[in-house]
Amino acid sequence: MTDTTKNQSGAEFTVSPQIRQKYLKILDAEIETLKVAVLSDDFKKMANILHRLKGNTPMYGFHKLGQSCLEFYSKKDHFDTVDPNEIQKLLFKVIESYESEACL
């Protein structure tokens, strides 16, 4: 069984459940690393992770997560001046999107 999804340009393709499961393991690690980066105010690491996730996650069917990462990433040039509460809200939105789409 395969899942059909769309890439950012709208082209359809299939992702096997085995590949998606492998990506979920990578995604788990990326989300944990993002949490640590937020807690340590490591803005460069946050931007790097969010950049990868906003581009990769939709290709595996995680469209809501990709959108949440894009929203968070759009603040990258201002992370140092954004209210820490706003950063936390954006992180929670990413985590919530991840958990709902990964069925955790």
N, CA, C and O atoms as a MOPAC input file, in Angstrom:
PM7 MOZYME 1SCF
protein

 N      0.84000 1    -1.18200 1     0.00000 1
 C      0.00000 1     0.00000 1     0.00000 1
 C      0.88500 1     1.24500 1     0.00000 1
 O      1.90400 1     1.28800 1     0.69000 1
 N      0.50200 1     2.23500 1    -0.75900 1
 C      1.26000 1     3.47900 1    -0.81700 1
 C      0.32400 1     4.65100 1    -0.56800 1
 O     -0.88800 1     4.54600 1    -0.75300 1
 N      0.89900 1     5.75800 1    -0.15000 1
 C      0.15600 1     6.99700 1     0.04200 1
 C      0.49100 1     7.92600 1    -1.10400 1
 O      1.65600 1     8.08900 1    -1.46600 1
 N     -0.53500 1     8.53400 1    -1.67200 1
 C     -0.31400 1     9.52400 1    -2.71100 1
 C     -0.31600 1    10.89500 1    -2.05800 1
 O     -1.18300 1    11.20100 1    -1.23900 1
 N      0.64300 1    11.70700 1    -2.41800 1
 C      0.75200 1    13.05800 1    -1.88000 1
 C      1.16000 1    13.99300 1    -3.00100 1
 O      1.37200 1    13.56300 1    -4.13500 1
 N      1.26800 1    15.25600 1    -2.68400 1
 C      1.69200 1    16.24600 1    -3.67300 1
 C      2.91100 1    16.98500 1    -3.15100 1
 O      3.04000 1    17.24200 1    -1.95400 1
 N      3.80400 1    17.32100 1    -4.07700 1
 C      4.94600 1    18.13500 1    -3.68800 1
 C      4.53200 1    19.60800 1    -3.72000 1
 O      3.37300 1    19.92500 1    -3.98500 1
 N      5.47900 1    20.49800 1    -3.45100 1
 C      5.16000 1    21.92100 1    -3.36100 1
 C      4.67500 1    22.51400 1    -4.66900 1
 O      3.97900 1    23.53000 1    -4.66600 1
 N      5.02600 1    21.90400 1    -5.77900 1
 C      4.56700 1    22.43400 1    -7.05900 1
 C      3.24100 1    21.80300 1    -7.49500 1
 O      2.71100 1    22.12800 1    -8.55800 1
 N      2.70800 1    20.89400 1    -6.66000 1
 C      1.40800 1    20.30000 1    -6.94500 1
 C      1.45700 1    18.97600 1    -7.67400 1
 O      0.40800 1    18.37900 1    -7.91300 1
 N      2.63100 1    18.49500 1    -8.03800 1
 C      2.74300 1    17.21600 1    -8.73000 1
 C      2.48700 1    16.06500 1    -7.75800 1
 O      3.00000 1    16.06200 1    -6.63900 1
 N      1.69400 1    15.09400 1    -8.19400 1
 C      1.39200 1    13.93800 1    -7.35500 1
 C      2.47500 1    12.87600 1    -7.47500 1
 O      3.05900 1    12.68400 1    -8.54200 1
 N      2.73500 1    12.19000 1    -6.36600 1
 C      3.64800 1    11.05800 1    -6.35900 1
 C      3.28000 1    10.18000 1    -5.17600 1
 O      2.51700 1    10.59100 1    -4.30200 1
 N      3.81600 1     8.98400 1    -5.15000 1
 C      3.48400 1     8.06400 1    -4.07000 1
 C      4.67600 1     7.85600 1    -3.15100 1
 O      5.83500 1     7.89800 1    -3.56400 1
 N      4.34100 1     7.62900 1    -1.88600 1
 C      5.34400 1     7.34700 1    -0.86600 1
 C      4.92100 1     6.04900 1    -0.19000 1
 O      3.80300 1     5.94400 1     0.31400 1
 N      5.79600 1     5.07800 1    -0.17800 1
 C      5.46000 1     3.79800 1     0.44600 1
 C      5.39800 1     3.97800 1     1.96700 1
 O      6.05900 1     4.85800 1     2.51800 1
 N      4.60800 1     3.14600 1     2.63500 1
 C      4.53800 1     3.22200 1     4.09500 1
 C      5.90200 1     3.00000 1     4.75400 1
 O      6.18800 1     3.58600 1     5.79800 1
 N      6.73700 1     2.16400 1     4.15300 1
 C      8.06300 1     1.91100 1     4.71800 1
 C      8.92900 1     3.17200 1     4.67800 1
 O      9.62900 1     3.48100 1     5.64100 1
 N      8.87600 1     3.88700 1     3.57100 1
 C      9.64800 1     5.12400 1     3.44200 1
 C      9.11400 1     6.16900 1     4.41400 1
 O      9.88200 1     6.88100 1     5.06000 1
 N      7.78900 1     6.25300 1     4.51000 1
 C      7.18700 1     7.22800 1     5.42600 1
 C      7.58900 1     6.91400 1     6.86700 1
 O      7.87300 1     7.82900 1     7.64000 1
 N      7.61600 1     5.63600 1     7.23400 1
 C      8.02400 1     5.24700 1     8.58800 1
 C      9.47800 1     5.62800 1     8.85700 1
 O      9.81100 1     6.09400 1     9.94700 1
 N     10.33900 1     5.42900 1     7.86600 1
 C     11.74000 1     5.82700 1     8.02400 1
 C     11.84200 1     7.33500 1     8.21100 1
 O     12.61400 1     7.81500 1     9.04100 1
 N     11.05700 1     8.07700 1     7.43500 1
 C     11.08200 1     9.53600 1     7.56700 1
 C     10.54400 1     9.96800 1     8.93000 1
 O     11.02600 1    10.95100 1     9.49400 1
 N      9.56300 1     9.25800 1     9.46400 1
 C      9.03500 1     9.59400 1    10.78500 1
 C     10.11900 1     9.53100 1    11.85800 1
 O     10.13200 1    10.35100 1    12.77600 1
 N     11.02300 1     8.56600 1    11.74800 1
 C     12.12700 1     8.47400 1    12.71100 1
 C     13.02900 1     9.70100 1    12.60600 1
 O     13.46400 1    10.24900 1    13.61900 1
 N     13.30400 1    10.12600 1    11.37700 1
 C     14.10900 1    11.33800 1    11.17100 1
 C     13.35500 1    12.54700 1    11.71700 1
 O     13.93600 1    13.40900 1    12.37600 1
 N     12.08400 1    12.59700 1    11.43900 1
 C     11.24300 1    13.70700 1    11.88300 1
 C     11.20100 1    13.78700 1    13.40300 1
 O     11.26100 1    14.88000 1    13.96500 1
 N     11.10000 1    12.65200 1    14.06900 1
 C     11.13200 1    12.63400 1    15.53500 1
 C     12.38600 1    13.33600 1    16.05700 1
 O     12.32300 1    14.16900 1    16.96100 1
 N     13.51200 1    12.98200 1    15.47100 1
 C     14.78400 1    13.56800 1    15.89900 1
 C     14.83800 1    15.06800 1    15.59500 1
 O     15.33300 1    15.85000 1    16.40700 1
 N     14.33300 1    15.46300 1    14.43800 1
 C     14.33900 1    16.88200 1    14.06100 1
 C     13.47500 1    17.70300 1    15.01700 1
 O     13.86600 1    18.80200 1    15.41100 1
 N     12.30500 1    17.18100 1    15.39300 1
 C     11.42500 1    17.89800 1    16.31000 1
 C     12.09000 1    18.03800 1    17.68200 1
 O     12.01900 1    19.09800 1    18.30400 1
 N     12.72300 1    16.98400 1    18.14300 1
 C     13.42400 1    17.05300 1    19.43300 1
 C     14.57200 1    18.06800 1    19.38100 1
 O     14.77200 1    18.83200 1    20.32600 1
 N     15.31200 1    18.07300 1    18.29100 1
 C     16.40800 1    19.03300 1    18.13600 1
 C     15.86900 1    20.45600 1    18.06900 1
 O     16.48300 1    21.38000 1    18.60300 1
 N     14.73100 1    20.63400 1    17.41900 1
 C     14.10400 1    21.95700 1    17.35700 1
 C     13.71000 1    22.43100 1    18.75000 1
 O     13.90400 1    23.60000 1    19.08200 1
 N     13.16200 1    21.54400 1    19.56000 1
 C     12.78900 1    21.90100 1    20.93600 1
 C     14.00300 1    22.39500 1    21.71000 1
 O     13.93700 1    23.41500 1    22.39600 1
 N     15.11000 1    21.67000 1    21.59800 1
 C     16.33900 1    22.05600 1    22.29400 1
 C     16.84600 1    23.40300 1    21.78000 1
 O     17.28100 1    24.24400 1    22.56700 1
 N     16.79200 1    23.60400 1    20.48700 1
 C     17.24400 1    24.87400 1    19.90100 1
 C     16.41800 1    26.04600 1    20.42100 1
 O     16.95700 1    27.11400 1    20.71200 1
 N     15.10500 1    25.84000 1    20.53600 1
 C     14.23400 1    26.90400 1    21.05300 1
 C     14.58400 1    27.19300 1    22.50900 1
 O     14.71000 1    28.35300 1    22.90000 1
 N     14.74000 1    26.14800 1    23.30600 1
 C     15.04100 1    26.33300 1    24.72600 1
 C     16.38200 1    27.02000 1    24.95100 1
 O     16.55900 1    27.72900 1    25.94100 1
 N     17.32300 1    26.81200 1    24.04000 1
 C     18.65200 1    27.41500 1    24.19300 1
 C     18.82100 1    28.68500 1    23.36000 1
 O     19.92300 1    29.22300 1    23.25800 1
 N     17.72200 1    29.16300 1    22.76300 1
 C     17.77700 1    30.37000 1    21.91300 1
 C     18.82200 1    30.25700 1    20.81100 1
 O     19.49600 1    31.23400 1    20.48400 1
 N     18.95300 1    29.07800 1    20.24600 1
 C     19.88800 1    28.85700 1    19.14800 1
 C     19.15100 1    29.15000 1    17.84000 1
 O     18.62300 1    28.25000 1    17.18800 1
 N     19.13000 1    30.43000 1    17.47700 1
 C     18.34100 1    30.89200 1    16.34600 1
 C     18.81200 1    30.30400 1    15.01900 1
 O     18.00100 1    30.00900 1    14.14200 1
 N     20.12200 1    30.13400 1    14.87800 1
 C     20.64800 1    29.57200 1    13.63100 1
 C     20.19100 1    28.12700 1    13.45800 1
 O     19.77800 1    27.72800 1    12.36900 1
 N     20.26400 1    27.35300 1    14.52400 1
 C     19.83600 1    25.95600 1    14.45200 1
 C     18.32600 1    25.88100 1    14.19600 1
 O     17.87000 1    25.04500 1    13.41500 1
 N     17.55200 1    26.75200 1    14.85200 1
 C     16.10700 1    26.78200 1    14.62500 1
 C     15.82100 1    27.02100 1    13.15000 1
 O     15.01000 1    26.31700 1    12.54800 1
 N     16.48100 1    28.00600 1    12.57200 1
 C     16.25600 1    28.34700 1    11.16200 1
 C     16.63500 1    27.18500 1    10.24600 1
 O     15.91500 1    26.88900 1     9.29300 1
 N     17.75600 1    26.52800 1    10.52600 1
 C     18.19700 1    25.40100 1     9.69600 1
 C     17.19800 1    24.24800 1     9.73300 1
 O     16.85700 1    23.68100 1     8.69500 1
 N     16.73700 1    23.91000 1    10.91900 1
 C     15.78300 1    22.80900 1    11.05700 1
 C     14.46500 1    23.16400 1    10.37700 1
 O     13.91800 1    22.36000 1     9.62300 1
 N     13.96100 1    24.35400 1    10.64000 1
 C     12.68600 1    24.77100 1    10.05300 1
 C     12.76100 1    24.82900 1     8.53300 1
 O     11.79600 1    24.50000 1     7.84300 1
 N     13.90500 1    25.24800 1     8.01700 1
 C     14.08500 1    25.29600 1     6.56100 1
 C     13.94700 1    23.89700 1     5.96800 1
 O     13.25300 1    23.69700 1     4.97100 1
 N     14.61600 1    22.93800 1     6.59600 1
 C     14.52700 1    21.54800 1     6.10900 1
 C     13.08900 1    21.02700 1     6.21200 1
 O     12.56400 1    20.43200 1     5.27100 1
 N     12.46800 1    21.25800 1     7.36400 1
 C     11.13600 1    20.70600 1     7.58900 1
 C     10.07600 1    21.32500 1     6.68700 1
 O      9.18300 1    20.62700 1     6.20600 1
 N     10.17000 1    22.62800 1     6.45800 1
 C      9.15300 1    23.28200 1     5.62400 1
 C      9.19800 1    22.75700 1     4.19100 1
 O      8.18400 1    22.74500 1     3.49200 1
 N     10.37700 1    22.32700 1     3.76500 1
 C     10.51600 1    21.79400 1     2.41400 1
 C     10.27000 1    20.30200 1     2.30900 1
 O      9.68800 1    19.83600 1     1.33000 1
 N     10.70900 1    19.54800 1     3.30800 1
 C     10.63100 1    18.08300 1     3.23800 1
 C      9.29900 1    17.49900 1     3.66100 1
 O      8.81800 1    16.54800 1     3.04400 1
 N      8.69700 1    18.04500 1     4.69600 1
 C      7.52100 1    17.38900 1     5.27700 1
 C      6.35400 1    17.23700 1     4.29700 1
 O      5.70600 1    16.19100 1     4.30900 1
 N      6.05400 1    18.22500 1     3.45200 1
 C      4.93600 1    18.01900 1     2.52700 1
 C      5.16600 1    16.84800 1     1.56000 1
 O      4.20500 1    16.22000 1     1.11500 1
 N      6.41100 1    16.55500 1     1.23700 1
 C      6.69700 1    15.45800 1     0.31100 1
 C      6.36400 1    14.09900 1     0.90400 1
 O      6.24200 1    13.11300 1     0.17700 1
 N      6.21500 1    14.04400 1     2.22700 1
 C      5.86100 1    12.80200 1     2.90200 1
 C      4.41800 1    12.83000 1     3.39700 1
 O      4.00000 1    11.96100 1     4.16100 1
 N      3.66500 1    13.82900 1     2.96000 1
 C      2.25300 1    13.91600 1     3.30600 1
 C      1.93700 1    14.72700 1     4.54300 1
 O      0.78400 1    14.76400 1     4.97300 1
 N      2.93100 1    15.37900 1     5.12900 1
 C      2.72700 1    16.17600 1     6.34400 1
 C      2.53500 1    17.64900 1     5.96300 1
 O      3.39000 1    18.49300 1     6.23300 1
 N      1.41000 1    17.93100 1     5.34000 1
 C      1.17400 1    19.28000 1     4.80900 1
 C      0.92800 1    20.31800 1     5.90100 1
 O      1.42500 1    21.44100 1     5.81100 1
 N      0.17700 1    19.95600 1     6.91700 1
 C     -0.08800 1    20.87900 1     8.02800 1
 C      1.22100 1    21.21400 1     8.75200 1
 O      1.46700 1    22.36700 1     9.10400 1
 N      2.03900 1    20.21400 1     8.96300 1
 C      3.33800 1    20.43000 1     9.60600 1
 C      4.20700 1    21.34100 1     8.75300 1
 O      4.85400 1    22.25000 1     9.27300 1
 N      4.22700 1    21.10500 1     7.45500 1
 C      5.00400 1    21.95200 1     6.55700 1
 C      4.56600 1    23.40200 1     6.63300 1
 O      5.39700 1    24.31000 1     6.62600 1
 N      3.25900 1    23.62000 1     6.70500 1
 C      2.72100 1    24.97500 1     6.79100 1
 C      3.10200 1    25.62900 1     8.11500 1
 O      3.45200 1    26.80800 1     8.14700 1
 N      3.03500 1    24.87000 1     9.20600 1
 C      3.41900 1    25.39500 1    10.51800 1
 C      4.90400 1    25.76800 1    10.54300 1
 O      5.28400 1    26.79600 1    11.10500 1
 N      5.73000 1    24.92900 1     9.93400 1
 C      7.17000 1    25.20900 1     9.86700 1
 C      7.43900 1    26.44000 1     9.01200 1
 O      8.30500 1    27.25000 1     9.34300 1
 N      6.71100 1    26.58400 1     7.92500 1
 C      6.86100 1    27.75600 1     7.06700 1
 C      6.51100 1    29.03000 1     7.83500 1
 O      7.21600 1    30.03400 1     7.73600 1
 N      5.42400 1    28.98300 1     8.59500 1
 C      5.02000 1    30.14700 1     9.39000 1
 C      6.10000 1    30.51100 1    10.41100 1
 O      6.43800 1    31.68400 1    10.57300 1
 N      6.63300 1    29.51000 1    11.08900 1
 C      7.68400 1    29.71600 1    12.07700 1
 C      8.94600 1    30.24100 1    11.38000 1
 O      9.56300 1    31.20300 1    11.83600 1
 N      9.31700 1    29.59900 1    10.27800 1
 C     10.52900 1    29.97600 1     9.53900 1
 C     10.45900 1    31.40400 1     9.01900 1
 O     11.48800 1    32.06900 1     8.89300 1
 N      9.26600 1    31.87800 1     8.71900 1
 C      9.12500 1    33.23700 1     8.17700 1
 C      9.59200 1    34.30200 1     9.16600 1
 O      9.80000 1    35.45400 1     8.78400 1
 N      9.75800 1    33.92900 1    10.42100 1
 C     10.23000 1    34.86200 1    11.45500 1
 C     11.74700 1    34.80300 1    11.62800 1
 O     12.30100 1    35.49800 1    12.48100 1
 N     12.42000 1    33.97700 1    10.82500 1
 C     13.84000 1    33.69800 1    11.06200 1
 C     14.74300 1    34.92100 1    11.11600 1
 O     15.72100 1    34.93400 1    11.86300 1
 N     14.43300 1    35.93500 1    10.34400 1
 C     15.28500 1    37.12600 1    10.34300 1
 C     15.07300 1    37.99200 1    11.57900 1
 O     15.79300 1    38.96500 1    11.80300 1
 N     14.07300 1    37.62000 1    12.37800 1
 C     13.74000 1    38.42500 1    13.55400 1
 C     13.63800 1    37.58400 1    14.82300 1
 O     13.08200 1    38.04900 1    15.81800 1
 N     14.15600 1    36.36700 1    14.81400 1
 C     14.06000 1    35.51000 1    15.99400 1
 C     14.56500 1    36.22500 1    17.24500 1
 O     13.97900 1    36.09500 1    18.32000 1
 N     15.64500 1    36.97400 1    17.10200 1
 C     16.24200 1    37.61400 1    18.27500 1
 C     15.38500 1    38.74400 1    18.84000 1
 O     15.58500 1    39.15700 1    19.98300 1
 N     14.43400 1    39.24900 1    18.05600 1
 C     13.58200 1    40.33400 1    18.54900 1
 C     12.12800 1    39.91100 1    18.75000 1
 O     11.32200 1    40.68300 1    19.26900 1
 N     11.79700 1    38.70600 1    18.34500 1
 C     10.42300 1    38.21600 1    18.52400 1
 C     10.22500 1    37.87600 1    20.00000 1
 O     11.10900 1    37.31800 1    20.65100 1
 N      9.05600 1    38.22200 1    20.50400 1
 C      8.69500 1    37.90800 1    21.89000 1
 C      8.88200 1    36.40300 1    22.12500 1
 O      8.38800 1    35.59500 1    21.33900 1
 N      9.58800 1    36.02000 1    23.19400 1
 C      9.79100 1    34.58900 1    23.47400 1
 C      8.48200 1    33.80300 1    23.56400 1
 O      8.43600 1    32.62400 1    23.21200 1
 N      7.42200 1    34.45700 1    24.03400 1
 C      6.12500 1    33.77100 1    24.09000 1
 C      5.62300 1    33.43200 1    22.68700 1
 O      4.99200 1    32.39500 1    22.48400 1
 N      5.90100 1    34.29800 1    21.73100 1
 C      5.51600 1    34.04200 1    20.33900 1
 C      6.30100 1    32.85900 1    19.77800 1
 O      5.75300 1    32.02000 1    19.06300 1
 N      7.58400 1    32.80300 1    20.10900 1
 C      8.42400 1    31.67000 1    19.67900 1
 C      7.84900 1    30.37500 1    20.25800 1
 O      7.73900 1    29.37400 1    19.55100 1
 N      7.48900 1    30.39500 1    21.52200 1
 C      6.91600 1    29.20400 1    22.15700 1
 C      5.60200 1    28.79400 1    21.48200 1
 O      5.36600 1    27.60800 1    21.25200 1
 N      4.75700 1    29.76700 1    21.17000 1
 C      3.49000 1    29.47200 1    20.49400 1
 C      3.72900 1    28.82900 1    19.13500 1
 O      3.04700 1    27.87400 1    18.76100 1
 N      4.70500 1    29.36000 1    18.39700 1
 C      5.02400 1    28.80000 1    17.08500 1
 C      5.56100 1    27.37400 1    17.22000 1
 O      5.21900 1    26.49500 1    16.42900 1
 N      6.40100 1    27.15500 1    18.22500 1
 C      6.92600 1    25.80600 1    18.46800 1
 C      5.78800 1    24.85100 1    18.80700 1
 O      5.73500 1    23.74200 1    18.27600 1
 N      4.88000 1    25.26400 1    19.68300 1
 C      3.75500 1    24.40900 1    20.05400 1
 C      2.88800 1    24.08600 1    18.84300 1
 O      2.37100 1    22.97500 1    18.72500 1
 N      2.72900 1    25.05200 1    17.94900 1
 C      1.93300 1    24.80900 1    16.74100 1
 C      2.61900 1    23.75800 1    15.85500 1
 O      1.95400 1    22.89300 1    15.28600 1
 N      3.93600 1    23.83900 1    15.74600 1
 C      4.68900 1    22.84400 1    14.97500 1
 C      4.52000 1    21.46700 1    15.61600 1
 O      4.25100 1    20.48600 1    14.92200 1
 N      4.67500 1    21.39500 1    16.92900 1
 C      4.55000 1    20.11300 1    17.63400 1
 C      3.14100 1    19.55400 1    17.49400 1
 O      2.96200 1    18.36300 1    17.24200 1
 N      2.15800 1    20.40400 1    17.65500 1
 C      0.76700 1    19.97400 1    17.52400 1
 C      0.48300 1    19.43900 1    16.10500 1
 O     -0.16500 1    18.40500 1    15.94100 1
 N      0.97000 1    20.14900 1    15.10500 1
 C      0.79800 1    19.69600 1    13.71800 1
 C      1.47700 1    18.35400 1    13.50500 1
 O      0.91800 1    17.45500 1    12.87700 1
 N      2.67200 1    18.23000 1    14.02900 1
 C      3.43700 1    16.98700 1    13.91000 1
 C      2.66700 1    15.82600 1    14.55500 1
 O      2.48600 1    14.77500 1    13.94100 1
 N      2.22100 1    16.02800 1    15.78600 1
 C      1.54400 1    14.96200 1    16.49500 1
 C      0.22100 1    14.56500 1    15.83200 1
 O     -0.12800 1    13.38500 1    15.80400 1
 N     -0.50400 1    15.53400 1    15.30600 1
 C     -1.77800 1    15.19400 1    14.67200 1
 C     -1.58200 1    14.46700 1    13.34100 1
 O     -2.34900 1    13.56300 1    13.01300 1
 N     -0.57600 1    14.85000 1    12.58700 1
 C     -0.36200 1    14.19600 1    11.27900 1
 C      0.40200 1    12.88700 1    11.39900 1
 O      0.24100 1    11.99400 1    10.56800 1
 N      1.23500 1    12.76900 1    12.43100 1
 C      1.99000 1    11.53000 1    12.60900 1
 C      1.20000 1    10.52000 1    13.43700 1
 O      1.64100 1     9.39100 1    13.65200 1
 N      0.01400 1    10.95100 1    13.89800 1
 C     -0.87400 1    10.09700 1    14.70900 1
 C     -0.17800 1     9.59600 1    15.95600 1
 O     -0.23100 1     8.41000 1    16.28200 1
 N      0.48100 1    10.52100 1    16.65600 1
 C      1.16900 1    10.16000 1    17.88800 1
 C      0.25300 1    10.30600 1    19.08500 1
 O      0.66600 1    10.04300 1    20.21400 1

